[in-house]
Amino acid sequence: MSAAKPLPRLLRISATAAMLACLAAPVLAQVTPDTEKGRYTLSPMSGGFVRLDTRTGVVSHCADKGSGWACYALPEEHVAMDREIGRLQAENEKLKAQLAAREPSVGGKTQKVLPKTESPRPGEPGAAVPKADGSKSADANRNSIEIPLPSDRDMDRMMSFVERAWRKLIEMAGRVQRDTSGGI
């Protein structure tokens, strides 16, 4: 008979401990440190409040819709901008890879020497007329850069202009020197 009494007593102690643990768990889970004011921060806004979730950083607009208060998350512009930046970076890398595959290069720069012959301006006699049959391929036309050099006539005109401007500048400097030396 003495063996029967300790079993119910042990059962009561364990049941009481289990019940206290169940009641204490929610209370312990809701305790916040003294430095934390709470999870949400509210700021007044026209038509309601702006709510900031301090744990996740989500910003919501809360308003009374007549049947009760409701909060809706506001769109985050920086997330959309980060997505767009990522998309553009991926597209840029893809285009760089396509360009590198298309153009063979040495040291990162193309090594094509341009001719040093004098080419007449379009419309002048002797100017090359593009062929209508398209004997050159479209890729060759697109990848070659032709810079028309000035003719001798253009160079003479430019040199005479620079010479006249230089002479006028020297004359002006002489006049200023004469005026200042005689007037002071």
C-alpha positions in Angstrom: 0.0 0.0 0.0 2.8 2.3 0.6 3.9 1.9 -3.1 0.5 3.1 -4.3 0.7 6.5 -2.5 4.0 7.8 -4.1 2.7 7.3 -7.7 -0.3 9.7 -7.4 1.8 12.2 -5.6 4.5 12.1 -8.4 1.7 12.4 -11.0 0.3 15.5 -9.3 3.7 17.2 -9.2 4.5 16.5 -12.8 1.0 17.7 -13.9 1.4 20.9 -12.0 4.9 21.5 -13.4 3.6 20.9 -17.0 0.7 23.3 -16.4 3.0 26.0 -15.1 5.3 25.6 -18.1 2.4 25.9 -20.5 1.2 29.1 -18.8 4.7 30.6 -18.5 5.7 30.0 -22.2 3.6 32.7 -23.8 4.5 35.2 -21.1 8.2 34.6 -21.6 7.9 34.8 -25.4 6.3 38.3 -25.3 8.9 39.8 -23.1 10.8 42.6 -24.9 14.0 44.2 -23.8 13.8 47.7 -22.2 15.6 49.3 -25.1 13.0 48.2 -27.7 9.8 50.3 -27.8 7.8 47.8 -29.9 7.7 46.2 -33.3 5.8 48.9 -35.1 6.3 52.6 -35.4 3.3 54.7 -36.4 3.4 58.2 -38.0 0.3 60.3 -38.9 -0.4 60.7 -42.6 -3.3 62.2 -44.5 -6.1 59.6 -44.4 -4.5 57.4 -41.8 -1.1 56.3 -40.5 2.2 55.0 -42.0 3.3 51.9 -40.1 7.0 50.8 -40.1 7.7 47.2 -39.1 11.0 47.7 -37.2 11.9 44.0 -37.6 11.4 43.5 -41.3 11.5 47.1 -42.6 8.2 46.9 -44.4 6.3 50.2 -44.7 2.5 50.1 -44.8 -0.3 52.6 -45.0 -3.1 52.1 -42.5 -6.5 53.7 -42.9 -10.1 53.2 -41.6 -12.1 51.7 -44.5 -15.4 52.1 -42.8 -15.6 48.5 -41.7 -12.4 48.7 -39.7 -8.7 49.6 -40.0 -6.7 47.9 -42.7 -3.0 48.2 -43.5 -1.5 47.8 -47.0 2.2 47.5 -47.8 3.6 50.4 -49.8 5.7 49.5 -52.9 9.4 49.7 -52.3 11.2 51.7 -55.1 14.6 50.5 -54.1 13.6 46.9 -54.7 12.4 47.7 -58.2 15.6 49.7 -58.9 17.8 46.9 -57.6 16.0 44.5 -60.0 16.4 46.9 -62.9 20.1 47.3 -62.1 20.6 43.6 -62.0 18.8 43.1 -65.3 20.9 45.8 -67.0 24.1 44.4 -65.6 23.2 40.9 -66.9 22.3 42.4 -70.3 25.6 44.4 -70.4 27.6 41.2 -69.7 25.7 39.4 -72.4 26.3 42.1 -74.9 30.0 42.3 -74.0 30.3 38.5 -74.6 28.6 38.8 -78.0 30.9 41.7 -78.9 34.0 39.8 -77.9 32.9 36.8 -79.8 32.1 38.9 -82.9 35.3 41.0 -83.1 38.7 39.3 -82.9 41.1 41.7 -81.1 44.7 41.8 -79.9 45.1 43.3 -76.5 41.5 44.5 -76.4 41.9 46.9 -79.3 41.5 46.3 -83.0 44.7 46.7 -85.0 43.5 48.1 -88.3 45.6 50.8 -90.1 43.7 53.5 -91.9 45.0 54.5 -95.3 46.9 57.9 -95.5 45.7 58.8 -98.9 43.9 62.1 -99.6 40.2 61.5 -100.2 38.1 64.1 -101.9 34.9 65.4 -100.1 31.6 63.9 -101.2 30.2 65.9 -104.2 33.7 66.9 -105.4 35.0 65.6 -108.7 36.8 62.2 -108.1 34.7 61.4 -105.0 33.9 57.7 -104.6 30.3 56.8 -105.3 28.9 53.9 -103.3 28.3 50.8 -105.3 24.7 49.9 -105.7 25.4 46.1 -106.1 26.6 45.9 -102.5 29.9 44.3 -103.3 31.2 44.9 -99.7 29.4 43.0 -97.0 27.4 44.9 -94.4 29.8 43.7 -91.6 32.8 45.1 -93.4 31.1 48.5 -93.8 29.9 48.6 -90.2 33.3 47.6 -88.7 35.5 49.9 -90.8 35.9 53.5 -89.9 36.9 55.9 -92.6 37.9 59.4 -91.6 38.2 61.8 -94.6 41.3 63.9 -94.4 41.3 67.5 -95.4 42.5 68.4 -98.9 45.5 70.7 -99.6 43.1 73.5 -100.5 41.4 73.1 -97.1 44.8 73.2 -95.3 45.8 76.3 -97.2 42.6 78.1 -96.2 43.0 77.1 -92.5 46.7 78.2 -92.5 45.9 81.6 -94.0 43.1 82.1 -91.4 45.5 81.3 -88.5 48.1 83.6 -90.0 45.7 86.5 -90.3 44.5 86.0 -86.7 48.0 85.9 -85.4 49.0 89.1 -87.2 45.9 90.9 -85.8 46.8 89.6 -82.3 50.4 91.0 -82.6 49.1 94.3 -83.9 46.7 94.6 -80.9 49.5 93.8 -78.4 51.7 96.5 -80.0 48.9 99.1 -79.8 48.2 98.2 -76.1 52.0 98.4 -75.4 52.2 101.9 -77.1 49.1 103.2 -75.3 50.2 102.1 -71.9 53.9 103.3 -72.2 52.9 106.7 -73.5 49.9 107.3 -71.2 51.3 106.6 -67.8 
